[in-house]
Amino acid sequence: MTFQTTRWSLIVRARQRDAEGVRALDELLSSYWQPVYGFFRRLGADRDAAADLTQGLFADLLSRGDLETAAPERGRFRGFLRSCARHWWANERQRAVAQKRGGGRQPVTVDAAEMEAWLDRLPVDELDAESVYERRWAQTVIDRALSRLEREERAAQREHAFRHLRLILDGGAPPESWAILAVRLRTTEGALKVAAHRLKARFRDCLTAEVRETLPDGCDPGDELRELLLALQARARRGIPGDSR
């Protein structure tokens, strides 16, 4: 399959002071602000402070040139961003972070309603910021993979079937029996099961592609996929909410 530009490549492009660099940075930040926001919330920041910290961190990464220190050979973008968030929290928690937004520029719009609902459903003893970051990162990667797959299915004019088969991607059963669903979709039961198998395979491909985008070029995504799975397994054991869509 063909993989899109990696997140590391976006970082390199985001260093440019042109329109392409701005677009690259916007894509980068809009993709990965939620794990950072959850991280700050679990460290004790309230909603407004977490939003300010998140926006301030990303603005600071750009305005102070910290992106210049981010290089693919240094490892995973997930770890790089988590380390930056930890340092930003330590440096900024005593300051008026609302005034530290890169000269008034808000590099990402923090619409925290969905994240707050997700955090509210966490077990009361689930207070570890690192774990929240990892689990929300895992969910973000999955959400992006699902969106990628949905775009593919829509382009192939299979969106109607995708809506009915979406639940099987979470490991669940279809909303109706295979026989009834086949009638509803005007196909045979056998053909529908083949389509479901193909959809699962494509979802795995999309998930691998999303993981690969956060790694250095040419890096095997196997380890990152295993860590993603571990985060999801921990979520399931403790009743951590998943995709709310």
C-alpha positions as CSV (number, residue, x, y, z in Angstrom):
1,M,0.0,0.0,0.0
2,T,1.0,3.6,-0.4
3,F,1.7,5.5,2.9
4,Q,1.1,9.2,3.3
5,T,3.7,11.7,4.4
6,T,5.0,10.8,7.9
7,R,4.4,13.0,10.9
8,W,8.2,13.5,11.0
9,S,8.1,14.8,7.5
10,L,5.4,17.2,8.5
11,I,7.6,18.4,11.3
12,V,10.4,19.0,8.9
13,R,8.0,20.9,6.6
14,A,6.5,22.8,9.6
15,R,9.9,24.4,10.2
16,Q,9.5,26.3,7.0
17,R,8.1,29.8,7.3
18,D,5.9,29.5,4.3
19,A,2.3,28.5,3.6
20,E,3.2,24.9,3.2
21,G,4.9,24.9,6.6
22,V,1.9,26.5,8.3
23,R,-0.4,23.9,6.7
24,A,1.9,21.1,7.9
25,L,2.0,22.4,11.4
26,D,-1.8,22.9,11.5
27,E,-2.3,19.2,10.4
28,L,0.3,18.0,13.0
29,L,-1.3,19.9,15.9
30,S,-4.9,19.2,15.1
31,S,-4.1,15.5,15.0
32,Y,-2.4,15.1,18.3
33,W,-3.6,17.8,20.7
34,Q,-6.0,15.5,22.6
35,P,-3.4,13.2,24.3
36,V,-1.5,16.3,25.4
37,Y,-4.7,17.9,26.8
38,G,-5.6,14.7,28.7
39,F,-2.0,14.6,30.0
40,F,-2.3,18.1,31.5
41,R,-5.7,17.5,32.9
42,R,-4.5,14.4,34.7
43,L,-1.6,16.3,36.1
44,G,-4.1,18.6,37.8
45,A,-4.8,21.4,35.4
46,D,-8.4,22.6,35.1
47,R,-10.1,22.8,31.7
48,D,-9.0,26.3,30.9
49,A,-5.5,25.8,32.1
50,A,-5.2,22.5,30.2
51,A,-6.4,24.2,27.0
52,D,-3.9,27.1,27.5
53,L,-1.1,24.7,28.3
54,T,-1.8,22.7,25.2
55,Q,-1.9,25.7,22.9
56,G,1.1,27.2,24.6
57,L,3.1,24.1,24.2
58,F,2.5,23.9,20.5
59,A,3.1,27.6,19.9
60,D,6.3,27.3,21.9
61,L,7.6,24.4,19.9
62,L,7.3,26.6,16.8
63,S,8.2,30.0,18.1
64,R,11.3,29.0,20.1
65,G,12.5,26.7,17.3
66,D,12.2,23.5,19.4
67,L,11.0,21.7,16.3
68,E,14.6,22.2,15.0
69,T,15.6,19.7,17.7
70,A,13.0,17.1,16.6
71,A,14.6,14.7,14.1
72,P,13.3,11.4,12.9
73,E,16.5,9.6,14.0
74,R,15.7,10.6,17.6
75,G,12.8,8.1,17.7
76,R,9.0,8.1,18.0
77,F,7.0,11.3,17.7
78,R,4.8,10.0,20.5
79,G,7.7,9.9,22.9
80,F,9.1,13.3,21.7
81,L,5.7,15.0,22.2
82,R,5.1,13.4,25.6
83,S,8.6,14.6,26.8
84,C,7.9,18.1,25.6
85,A,4.6,18.2,27.4
86,R,6.2,17.0,30.7
87,H,8.9,19.8,30.4
88,W,6.3,22.4,29.5
89,W,4.2,21.5,32.5
90,A,7.2,21.8,34.8
91,N,8.2,25.2,33.3
92,E,4.8,26.7,32.9
93,R,2.7,25.7,35.9
94,Q,3.8,28.7,37.9
95,R,3.2,31.2,35.1
96,A,0.1,32.9,33.7
97,V,-0.1,30.4,30.8
98,A,-3.0,32.2,29.2
99,Q,-0.5,34.9,28.1
100,K,1.9,32.4,26.7
101,R,0.4,31.5,23.4
102,G,3.0,32.4,20.8
103,G,2.3,36.1,20.6
104,G,-1.4,35.7,20.6
105,R,-1.5,33.0,17.9
106,Q,-3.6,29.9,18.9
107,P,-2.0,27.1,16.8
108,V,-4.8,24.7,17.5
109,T,-8.5,25.0,18.5
110,V,-9.1,23.1,21.7
111,D,-12.7,21.9,21.6
112,A,-12.5,20.0,24.9
113,A,-16.1,18.8,25.2
114,E,-15.3,15.3,23.7
115,M,-12.1,15.0,25.7
116,E,-13.9,16.0,28.9
117,A,-16.6,13.4,28.4
118,W,-13.9,10.8,27.8
119,L,-12.1,11.9,31.0
120,D,-15.3,11.9,33.0
121,R,-15.8,8.2,32.2
122,L,-12.4,7.2,33.5
123,P,-12.4,5.2,36.7
124,V,-11.9,7.5,39.7
125,D,-8.5,5.9,40.5
126,E,-7.2,6.3,37.0
127,L,-5.1,9.4,37.8
128,D,-1.8,8.6,36.1
129,A,-1.1,11.2,33.4
130,E,1.3,9.0,31.5
131,S,-1.3,6.3,31.1
132,V,-4.0,8.8,30.1
133,Y,-1.6,10.2,27.4
134,E,-0.8,6.7,26.1
135,R,-4.4,5.6,26.0
136,R,-5.7,8.7,24.3
137,W,-2.8,8.5,21.9
138,A,-3.9,5.0,21.0
139,Q,-7.5,6.2,20.5
140,T,-6.3,9.1,18.4
141,V,-4.4,6.7,16.1
142,I,-7.5,4.4,15.9
143,D,-9.8,7.3,15.1
144,R,-7.5,8.5,12.3
145,A,-7.3,5.0,10.9
146,L,-11.1,4.7,10.9
147,S,-11.4,8.1,9.3
148,R,-9.0,7.0,6.6
149,L,-10.9,3.8,6.0
150,E,-14.2,5.6,5.9
151,R,-12.8,8.0,3.2
152,E,-11.7,5.0,1.2
153,E,-15.0,3.3,1.4
154,R,-16.9,6.5,0.5
155,A,-14.6,7.0,-2.5
156,A,-15.4,3.4,-3.5
157,Q,-19.1,4.0,-3.1
158,R,-19.3,1.4,-0.2
159,E,-20.2,3.9,2.5
160,H,-23.7,2.4,3.1
161,A,-22.2,-1.1,3.8
162,F,-19.4,0.5,5.9
163,R,-21.9,2.1,8.3
164,H,-23.5,-1.3,8.9
165,L,-20.2,-3.2,9.3
166,R,-18.5,-0.5,11.4
167,L,-19.1,-2.4,14.7
168,I,-17.1,-5.4,13.6
169,L,-13.9,-3.3,13.5
170,D,-14.2,-3.0,17.3
171,G,-14.4,-6.8,17.6
172,G,-18.1,-6.9,18.0
173,A,-20.9,-8.6,16.0
174,P,-22.8,-6.9,13.2
175,P,-26.0,-5.1,14.4
176,E,-28.2,-7.8,12.8
177,S,-27.7,-11.4,11.8
178,W,-25.6,-11.9,8.7
179,A,-28.6,-13.2,6.8
180,I,-30.8,-10.2,7.6
181,L,-28.0,-7.7,7.0
182,A,-27.3,-9.3,3.6
183,V,-30.9,-8.8,2.6
184,R,-30.8,-5.2,3.8
185,L,-27.6,-4.6,1.7
186,R,-28.9,-6.5,-1.3
187,T,-26.2,-9.0,-1.4
188,T,-25.6,-12.6,-0.3
189,E,-24.5,-13.7,3.1
190,G,-21.3,-15.2,1.7
191,A,-20.4,-12.0,-0.1
192,L,-21.1,-9.9,2.9
193,K,-18.8,-12.0,5.1
194,V,-16.1,-11.7,2.4
195,A,-16.7,-7.9,2.5
196,A,-16.4,-7.9,6.2
197,H,-13.1,-9.8,6.1
198,R,-11.8,-7.4,3.5
199,L,-12.8,-4.4,5.7
200,K,-11.0,-5.8,8.7
201,A,-7.8,-6.3,6.6
202,R,-8.1,-2.7,5.2
203,F,-8.5,-1.4,8.7
204,R,-5.3,-3.1,9.8
205,D,-3.6,-1.6,6.8
206,C,-4.9,1.9,7.7
207,L,-3.9,1.4,11.4
208,T,-0.4,0.4,10.3
209,A,-0.2,3.4,8.1
210,E,-1.2,5.8,10.9
211,V,1.4,4.2,13.2
212,R,4.1,4.4,10.6
213,E,3.5,8.1,10.2
214,T,4.7,8.7,13.8
215,L,7.9,6.8,13.3
216,P,11.2,7.5,11.5
217,D,11.1,6.7,7.8
218,G,11.8,3.0,7.2
219,C,11.2,2.0,10.8
220,D,9.3,-1.2,11.4
221,P,5.9,-0.3,13.0
222,G,5.6,-3.6,14.8
223,D,6.8,-2.5,18.3
224,E,4.6,0.6,18.2
225,L,1.6,-1.5,17.2
226,R,2.2,-3.8,20.1
227,E,2.4,-0.9,22.5
228,L,-0.8,0.4,21.0
229,L,-2.4,-2.9,21.6
230,L,-1.2,-3.0,25.2
231,A,-2.7,0.5,25.9
232,L,-6.0,-0.7,24.5
233,Q,-5.9,-3.9,26.5
234,A,-5.3,-1.9,29.7
235,R,-8.2,0.3,28.7
236,A,-10.5,-2.7,28.4
237,R,-9.4,-4.3,31.7
238,R,-10.1,-1.1,33.6
239,G,-13.2,-0.1,31.7
240,I,-11.6,2.8,29.9
241,P,-14.0,4.3,27.3
242,G,-13.1,3.9,23.7
243,D,-14.3,5.6,20.6
244,S,-17.4,7.5,21.4
245,R,-18.7,7.8,17.9
